[in-house]
């Protein structure tokens, strides 16, 4: 293994770490780091928070000292602290001696983290010698250096008394926090308190699993901080033994709504208390069948999560209600073969907890709702419909009644793959601040300011407020160190940005400790220059969610008009203005239909208690190396000559569309979904539209508006509009009729066996079609990150399929009926789905079981169990 340090010339290099200490010997030259003979402009020895240390405020700095130890070989001992890898170039009299000096982490950047590092011996000249440390990136923090003929490290007391310096550091911290609090009083006129949460840092394995596996350390409280004197008041001492989740303040500034978990094995519930600590009340309670649910769905899992329900992330609505996230939907995360991770979707309820209503139906998690200045809900939505499974946790918005759900930003941004805990900037309807985090572990990261007035199909709307921190992969964090990006699990890390203006943000911040350090996070003021100024820290526990205690203007309450007749039928109405808008290289009149599809969440009712059905992280296998979430078809609707369409869709479903040509082949597919509410009417401009796109013409001029909304109808060969997408029923009979005679495993042409012989999870023909790439698919797990880029018209599915191209060319004189063609095309357009339901036993080892690979019904495809629990 090569030495991590480079030795120049024939000079020997010795590295000594924490050897036998000795006092400075006769002839030793002791140089405090602050006694610089030359330095870059960004070097300081009096930066608040690091008393007694000299540091570089930013990158591309250097420190230089002059010493006269006499001619001859000498060692150079550095006393330094570094919470990150920050290697420096060490030069003696202008000549490089070590390429990467002081590059190891010492545990942190403060006096308590100081360690010795020794280099040498180097040949020193008679008279003055120049010793320089230089770095392209950030530098460690220096206490001083000793030039000595002795290789033993000196006694740290050569630079002073550490106890006295620790006291000085505490004093400096107190002065800094007091100064920042004073600054906050100026930035927030009339505000004298900051609301925040004390909570040991959660140990979550994913950004969304706080309530599942993050709760390992109990204790903390909901608190207020006095900006005047720094005193802290606990609002709910009676609940101090539990875990406090996310909180939000009422518009009048008098009440706090928060999530709370009392102990392991119990779910989070929503509570409310006055800002004065009075009027504590519980708002949500365990469902009546909670105990039975835990017994029914419980799987082995540590840290007390046993598939109880959780109510988390509450926020006051401008109409007087409360929006929150909850696992009461009872969905399992699609990419979780063990089915131990649960989905949360958004709910709303009245202020007293009554009239609870599910607003969304997403198959994977939604979280952290807040209210924008226009009265709409802003939240994080994780989704994948034929795209990388961990790439898109982006910002979405909707009205307080759940209608008009639409992307705010990030649906085709690869990294950061999680846009977490978003909040609108005061007074703005286009600026949002959020955390850019990873999929794993905890949802910390960098601070992003999003400008939705910019092109939402690019990265242009994102401004990095903390540009030296980023996320560039599925797991972990990245920091710009030494002129390059380094993957690192330590700070600087940020969470819970609360904008008080376009220039200033309150933030929870960990400067330099491991991401899961239970005490690492304090409260800071962050400016757009990226500098964080501490205003409160508890040395025994982390602090989160700083919110100014003040009354705020209540946003307007946006209302939607609902058609009661459609609502009664659980339908919504859709108006497409011009399907050709945004659909490149497509002739007007060539789009004939819109196919209506749904991504179906996997209900806990589909949980299996037998082995063998897991494949590619699917708890109940759906497809091979393509998509993880089940799709079901609801039918097709006609497109008029002018590109317009007017039709109904099922409400409270994850609905997406495909634009079809005359041959029922998808020219373009919507790789996301919309939750339409019952009775809602929605209009869209065209394909690949942006939120702010407008039609440019009146809806009454559309040809489709000359008739009432049509219900989706069946495709050729289908008896009903809605049906499962099931390869053994749809595709294999066509292959048996036309293809197996040549591709039968014996006289198999092109070595492609297309028989329906069962395999472990699928069948021979299905696996061979994918193996030989006869269909072009997107693998949501292959890769897990990526696949979010825009795919032009005809770039996927039927028009990119080798199989369909061969058949259209007249392969071996095969002549399909129109109905057979549509069946094949629809399968290809489904991204090659195999099973049509989450239910049934699918592993070949269960072939003798009565519930082995049942033919799905439309009802079972939509998530309704076909059998009683005991018969599965």
N, C-alpha and C positions, 0 to 999 in steps of 0.2 A: 504494500500500500504506500503510495507516495506521501512524503512529508507535507502537511498542510501549509508549511511555511517555506518560502523560497530563500535560499542563502545565496548572496551575491559574491562572486569571486571565490576565494579560498577561505573566507572568514567562517569559522565554526559558529553554529547557533545552538544555544542551550535554552530550553524552556523549563522554568521552574514554577510549579503551582503550589502555593501554601506550604513551602518548606519550613525548616527550622528558623524561627524568627530570631533576629538579633538587633541590637541598637545600632544606630549609625556609627560606623567605625571611624577611626582617625583617617583623614584623607577622603572620606566620602563627601560627595556634594549633594545636599538636599535641596530640591527645587520644588516649591509649591506650584501647582499647576497654574495658579493665577498670575505667577511672576513671568509673564510672557515677554520675550524680546521681539516677537513678530507674530501676527495672527491675521486671519481673514476677518472681514467686517462682521461676520455673524457669530464670532466667539464671544462668550460672556461668562463672567464669574459671579454674577449677582442676580441671576434669573430666579424669580420667586418660586419657591417650592424645592429648590436644590441648594440650600445654603452650604457653603464650604466647598462646592464642586465647580469645576469649570467645564463648560459644555458648548457645543456648536448648535445654534438655533437654526436648524435646517441643514441642507446638504452642501456639498462642495466647499468644505472649510478646511483650514489647517491651523495648527498650533505649533509654535517654535520657541524653544528655550535655549539659552546660552549657558554653558558650564565650562569650568576650568579645573578638571580633576588631575591635570598633569599628563604627560605623554605615557603611552603604554596601553596594554589591554585592560578594558573595563567592561563590567556588566551594567546594563541599564534596567532598573527595577521600576515598573509602573504600578501605581495603585489606582484601580479604575473600577467602575460599575457599569453594567450594560444588561438591560432586559431583553435585548435582541442581538443578533449577530451583526456587528457593525465593524467589519475589518478596516484597518487603516494601513497606509503605506508608511513605514518607518525609514527616515533618511538621516544619515549622519554626515554633516558637512556637504550636503547637497547630493550625496550618493545613496541610492536605495540599498538598504540592508535587509529589510524584510518586506515582502510584497503584501502579506496579509497579517498584520499584527493586531493584537487585542480583539480578535474576532469571536472569542467565545462569550456566551451569555453567563452572567454571574448571578442571575435571579431577579434583577431589578436595576433601577437607575439611581437609587438613593444611597445615603451613607451606609445604611445597614447592609448593602449588597457589595461593598468594596472588597476586591481581592487583589493579590499581587500577581504580576506576570513579569518574568525576567527574560531578557534577551542578551546574547553575547557569548563570549567576550568579543568586543569590537576594539580596534586599534584607534585610540584617541590621540590627537595632536597636542603639542605643547601650546599653551595659551587657550584662547577661546575656541570652543567647539559648538556647532549648531546642531541641535536635536529637533527634528520635525516629525509630527504626525499629520498626515493629510488623507482625506477621504473624498470620493466622489459622491457618496451618499451621506447619511447621518453618521455621527461619531459617538463613541462611548463617552461617559462622564468621567473626568479625571480629578483625582485628589492631588496627585503630584508624582514626581519621579526622583529616584536616587541613583547617582552614578557612583559605582563602587568597584574596587578590586576584589570584593568578596561576592561569591555567587549566592550566598544565603540571603533570603529576603529580609529587609530591615523590619524593625518594629513600627507598626502603624502610628505609634505615638510621636514619631519624628515629625508628623504634620499637625499635632495637636491632640486634644482630649476628645475622643468620640462621644462620650456622654454629654460633654458641653455642646458639642456640635449637634447632637440629636435634639437637645433642648432648643438650640438655636433654630433647628429645622422645624420643630413643632411651633415655635414662635412665628417663623416665616410662613408656615402653612396657615396659622391662625390669621396672620396679617393679610395673606392672599385671599382667604375665604371672606374675611371682613370687607376687603376692598372690592371683591366681586359682588358681594351682597349689596354694597353701596352702589355699584354700577347697575345692578338689577333694579334697584329702587329708582334710578334715573331713567332706565329703559322702560320701566313698567310703573308709570305714575299712579299713585293710589293703591298699589299692591304692597301689602306688608307680609304676606305669607306665601309659601310655596307648598303645595300638596305633593306628597311623594309616597312611595311604597318602600318599606324595609323588607327585604327578602333575601335569603341566602341564594346565591347564583344557582339556577336550575341546572340539572345535569342531563338535559334532553339530548337524545341521539339524533333528532331531526328538528328542523325549524318549527314543526307543527305538533311535536309530541310532548310539549310541556306538561300537559295534564295526564299523559300516559306513563312516561318513564323519567320525567324531569324532577319529580317531587321526592327528593331523598333527604332533605334537610328542612325540618320544620322549625318555625319561629319567625318573628318579625312583627310588623304592624303597619297600619295605615297612619301616616304622620303628616304634620305640618311643621315647616321651618320658618321661624321668624327672621325676616330680612334685617330687622333692626339690631337684634343682639345675638342671633344664631341659635336661640333655644329651640328645642324640638319637643313637640307635644304628640303623644300617642293618642289617636282618636278612639280606638277600640281595644283597650287593654284586656277586656274579657275574652277576646278571641286570639290573644297573643300566642297561643300554642299551635296555631295552624299555619297555613301558607296563604298569603294574600296574592291574588292574581292581578290582572290589569284593572285599572280604575278609570273613571271619568267624572268630571265635575258638572253639576247642573248649570243651566244658563244663568240662573240668578246667583250662582256662586255659593249657595247655602247647603247643598247636599252632594254626597259622593256615592256613586254606585260602583260596586266592586265585586270581583269573584273571590271566593274563599273556600279552602279545602281544610276540614278539621283534622283529618288523620288519614293514614294509609287505609285503603279499602273503601273509602268514601269518596264520592264525586264532588267536584266543585259545584257550589250553588251561588246564586247572586244575592247580595246583601246591599243595604243602603244605610247610611248614617249621616247625621248633620255635620257640617264642617266644624261645629263646636263640640262634637263628640256625643251629642244627644240624639235620641230618637232612633237608635239602632233597631233594624228590623230585617228579617229574612224575606226575600222576594220570591225566589223559586225554591221548590222542595222536591224530594225524591218522587218520581212517579209511583203510583200505588203498587205497581208490579215490579218494583226495582229489585227486590230480593229474589223473586222468581227469575227475572232476567239474568241476574248474576249467576244463578245456579245453572240456567239453561245454556248460556253462551260462554261461560268461563273456560278459558284455556290457561295452561300453566304460564304464568308471567310474574316477574319479580317486581318489587317496589309497589305492591298493593293495587295494581290496576287489574280489575277482574271483570271488565266490561259492564261496569255500572255506567250510568249516563253522567255527563258533565255539562254544566252551563258556565260559559266563560266569556270574557271580553265584552262586558256590557257597556252600553253608551246611551245617553239620553237622546231621544228624538225631538225635533222641534214641535211635533204635534202632541207631545206629552207622553208618548209611549217610550218603550225601551227596546233597542235592538241588541242582540247578543248572538254568539255562536254556541252551538250545542251539538252533542252527539246523539240527541234524542231521535235523529233520523235513522239510527242503527244501520249505518253503512260501514263496510270495511274498505280500507285503502286498496286500490286495484293492484298495485305492485308490491303485495305483501303476501307471500305464499303461506306464512304461518297464520295469517289473519289475526295478529295481535295488535295491529294499529288501526285506530278508528277514525272515521271522517267526522268533521264538524261542518255544519252548514248554518246559514243565518236564519234566525227566528226574530219575531217581534212579539211584544205583549203590552198590555196596559201597565200603567204605573204601579198598580196593585198586584201585578203578576197574573191577572186573569186574561182570557181571550188570547192565549198563546197560539201563534200561527207560524208555520214554516214558510219562509219566503223563497228559498232556493232548494235545488235538488241535486247539487253537484256530486259527482262520484268520488272526488277527492277534495281535500279540505279547503274551507274558507275561514277567514279569521280577521280579527282586529278591526271591526267596523268603527268608523268615526263619521262626523257630519261635516260636509263641505259647506261653503258659504252660500250656496244656492239651495241648501236644504236637502240635497241628495246624500245617500250613504256612500262612503268610500270604504273599500275593503280589499283584502288580499284574497285572490282566487287562484288556487292551483288547478290546472287542467291539462289534459293531453288527449287530443283526438288526432291520431296519426301524426304525432310529433314526439320529440324526446320527452321521456316520462318525468324527468326532474328539471327540465329547462324553464318551464313557464309557471312561476307563481307571481302573477302580475296584478296590477291595480285595476279594479273594476268599480263601477258605480251603479246605483239604482235608486229609485224613489223609495220613500219610507214604506210604501205598500208593496214593494218588491217588483213593481213594473219598471219598464224602460231600462232593463239591465244592459249595460254596454261597457266595453273596454275603455279604461281611462288611459293606460299606457302599459306596454311591455309584452304584448302577446307574441311578438316575434323577436324578442331580445334574448340572446343566449345567456350572457352573464352581465351582471350578477343574476343568478337564476331565481333569486327570491327578492321580491320588492315588498318589504315587510313594514307593518305598523305605520302606514301613511297618514298624514294630516295635511289639511289645506292651510296655506299661508293666509294669515288674516287679511281680509279685504280683497282677496284675489279669487277669481274663478278659473284660473289657469295655472297657478303655481301650487305644487304639492311637494312636501318633503317626506322622505321615507328612508328606511335602511335597505341598502343593497347587501343581502346576505347569501350564504350558501344553502344548499339543501340539507347538509349535515355539517356540524351538529347544531347547536343552539342558533337561533335566528339573529345573531349579531352581525356586524359588518361595518360598512362604510356609510357615510351620509350622502344621500342624493337629493338634489333639487330638480324636480321635473317641471318642465314648461310645456304644457299641452297645446300651446299655440304653434309649436314647431312640428315638423313632419313626424307623425307618430309611427311611421314605418321605418324609422332610422333610429340611431342612438343620439341624434342631435338634441332631443329634449332633455337628456341627462347632463347635469353639471355635478361633478364630484366636489362636495364641500370639503371632504377629507381625502385628497387625491393620493396620499401615500398609503392608503388602505384600500384593498379591492378584493373581489372574489372572482377567480378565474377557473374554477373547477367545481365539481359536485361537492367535495368535502374540503372544509377548512377555509383559511383566510390567506390573503397575500399582502405583503408589505414591501414597499420600495426601499431596499437597503443596499448600501454600497453600490449604487448605480444600476441595480437590477431588481427584478421582482423575485421575492423569496416566499415560498409557502411556509407559514408559521402559525402555530396554534396560540400565540400570545398576542397581547395588545400591541399597538393601539387598536381598540375595538369600541364600537359605539352601539347604542340602543335607545329607543324611545325618544326620537327627536320631537320637540314641541316648538313650533315656530312662534315667535313673538313679533316678528316682522320679516321682511324679505332678507334682512342682513343678520339677524340674531336668532339663535335657537337654544333652548334648554335641552340638555342631553344627559343620558347616563353613559359613563365613559370609564374604560379600563385602560390606563396608559401603557402598561408594560407587563402585566402578569398573565398567567394562563387563562384561556377563555372560561374555564369552569371553576376558577378560584372563587370560593364562596364569599370572599370579602373584598374582591378586587374593584368593584364598581362604585364610583362616587357620582355626584351631581356637578355638572359643569355648565358654563356659558360658552357657546360655540359661535364664532363669527364666520362670515363667508371667506375669511382668509385662512380658515382651517385651524386657528389657534383655540385651544380649549382652556378655560380659566375655571379652576375649582371654586365652588362656593359651599359645598358640604360633603363631608365624608365621615362615615362611621367606621372606625378601625376594626369592628367586630362583625360587620354584616354589610352586604352590598345594598345599594340604594338605587331605585328605579323610578321611572315615570314622573319626572318633575312637571307640575302644572301650576301656573299662577292662580292664586285664589282671588277671583274677581268675577263680577257680573259681566256677561257678554251679550251682545245683540243676538236675539233668537232669529235664526234664518227663516225665510219663508217656508211654508209647507207646500211642496209641489204636489199637485193632484193629477191623477189620471182619470179618464172617463172610461167606465167599464160597461160593456153591453150585458145587461142582466140575463138575456136569453142565452147568450154564449156562455156566460159564467155558470149558468145552471147546468149546461152540458159539459162543463170543464174544458172549454175550448177557448182559443184565442184567434184573432184575425190578423193576417199578414198581407201587406200590400208591397209588392216589388215594383218599383218605378221603371227600371230599365236594366234587365239582366245583362246587357252588353256593356254597360258602363263599368270600366275597369277590367273587362274581359278581352285581353289583347288578341289580335289576329283571329277574330271570330266574326264571320259574316252575319249581318243582321238577318233574322229569319231562320238561322240554323239551330237555335236553341228552341226545342219543342216542349220540354217538360222540366219540372223541378221535382226531384225525389226528396221526400221528407223522411229523415232518419233520426234516431235517438241513440245517445250513449246511455246505457242503463247502469245505474249504481248497483254494486253488489251488496244486497241486503244481508244482515246477520242471519236472516232466515235461510240463506244459501250456505251457511257454514256447514262444513262436513266434519264428521268425527271419525273418519277412517283415513287410512294412508294411501298415498300413491297418486292423487290427482293434481298435485302441485307441478307446474311446469313454468319455467321462465318467470318466476315470482308471482304467477297466478295461483291463487288459492284453489279456484275451480277453473281448470284450463278452458280457454276460449279459442285461442289461435296459436300457431307455431311461429315464433320469432317475428310476429307482426305487431298487432295491437293487443292490449291487456284488458280493455273494457269491452263488454258485450255491446253489440249494435243490433237494433231491431228496426224494421222498415214499417212506416206508416202509410206508404202509398206514394202516388205521383199526382201532380196537378199540371194543367196546361199553361203554357206561356203564349201570350198573344203575339201578333205580328210585330207590334211596337216594342216587344221585350217586357211587357208588364204582366203581372200575375196578381190574382186576388183569391185568397184561399184561407182555410182554417187549419189549425194545428192543435194537437193535444196540449193542454196547459200543464204547468208544473212538471215539465219534462225537460231533458237536456236535448233540445232540438237543433239539428243542423241540416243543411241543404246541399244537394248536388244539382248542377245545371246539366241537362241531358240533351243530346242531339236526337235526330230522328231515329237512330238505331239504339236509343236508350243508353248510350255510352256517356259517362261523365266527362264533360269538357272541363269542368272545374268543380272542386269540392270545398265546402266550408270546413276548415280544420279547427273549429271551435264550436261552441254551442251557445244558445240563448235559453234562459228560463222564462217562458211566457206565462203571465198570470191569467187566471180564468177571467174571460170577458175583455181582456186587453186587446187593443188594436195597435199594431206596430207597422211602421213602414221602413223599407230599406231602399237605398238608391240603386245599388247594383252589386257586382262582385268585388271583393277585396276593398270595400269602402272604408272610409275613416269616419270617426265619430262626428266630426264637424262637417262632413259632406252634406250638401243640400241638393234636392232634385233639380231645381232650376225651372220647374214647370208645375202647374196645378194638377192635383191628383184627379180632378174630374175630367181631365183631358185624356187620361189613360184608357185604352181600350178595355182593360180588365175591369175597370170600374163601371162598365155598362151593364154588368150582371152582378148578382149577389156573390159573396164569397163561396167558393166551391170547396167541398170536402175532398181530401185526397182519395183517389180511386186506385183500382188494381192495375198492375202492369199486365201485359199480355201473358196469358197462361196462369195468372193468379185468380183464385176465386174471391179473395178479399183484398182490400187495400193494405191492411196491416198483416204482417206475417213474420215469422222468424227467418233469419238468414242462416241456413243450416246446410253445410256442404254435403253430408251424406244424402239429404233429401233433394237438394237442388242440382248438384253438379255430378255426383257419381252416377246417377241414372243416365245422364247424357253421355258420359264416358263409356259406360257399359254398352250403350246402344251403338256408338259410332267409333270408339277408339280402342277398346280392349282387344278386338280381333287382331290388331297389329301390335299392340303394346300389352301383351299378356304375361310377360315374365319369362317366356320361352323363346318365341320368335320376335322378341321385343326390338322394335326399330329404335334407333338412336339411343338405345339402352335406357329407355324410359318406360317403366312398368306403371300402367295406369289402372291396375285392378283395385278393387275396393277392399282388399285384405286388411283386416285391422292390425294396427301397430300398437305399441304401448299406450299412446295417447290419441292417435289419429288413425289414418289409414295410408296404404302404400301410395296411391295416386296423389293424394294431397302433399305428402312429404316430397315426392319426386318432382311435382310441379314447382314447389318452392326451391328445392335443391338445384334444379336446372334453370331457375330464374325465368320461368315461362310467364310469370306475372311480376310486375314491378311494384314492390310494397315498401312501406316505411316501417321499420322496426322501432317500436317505442322504447325498447330496452337496448337497441343496437344502432347507434350508441344511445345511452340514457340522456346525455346532454347533446344538444344539437337538434337537427331536423326541424327547426322552427322557421327556417327561411321561407320566403314566398316561393311557391312553385308555379310557374306560368301555366296557362291553359294547356291542356292535353299533356302535361308533364308527368302525370301519374295515372295509375289505375288503367281503365280499359284502353285508352288511346296509346298507352305505353306498353301494352302487354304483347309479348311475343306469341303467346297462345292465340289470342284473338286475331293478331295479324296473319298468322298461318291459316287460320280458318277462313278469313276473308279472302285470302289468295286462292282458296280452293284446295287446301291440303288433302291429298289422297282422295279427291272427289267427295269429301265429307260434305253433306248437305244437311244443315240444321234447320229445324222448323223455327219460325219466328219466336215461339215460346221457349224453345231450347236455347236459342241465341240470347234472349233476355235473361234467362237463368244464369248462363255463364257470365254475361256482362255484369250482372248485378253482384255476383260473387266476387269478381275481380274488383269492382268498384267498392266493395266492402272492405278492401285491404286484406282480402283472402281470409275471411273469418271461417272457422271450422264448425264450432258448436253454436247452436242457436239459443242456449239457455245456460244459466249458472247451475241448474239443478241436474241431478243424476250422478251416478258413479261412472267414471270415465276411464280409469286405468284398466288395462286388459286383464289384470289379475282379478277383477270383479266380474268377469264375463258371465258367470253363472248366477249373479245376483239379479233379482227381478227388476231392479232399478238401474241396470247397466245400460248406459247410452240411450235413454228414451228419446223418441221423436218429440221435439218440443212443440208446444202450442203457442199461439200468439200470447196467451195469458202468462204462460211460464216464461216466455221470452221477456215479457215486461216486468218480471220479478215476482209473480204470484206463485207460491209453492204449489206444485201439482199433487204432492202427497203429504200426508200427515208426518210429523216428525219421526214417529216410531217406525214408519214404513220406508224411510229413505235409505 
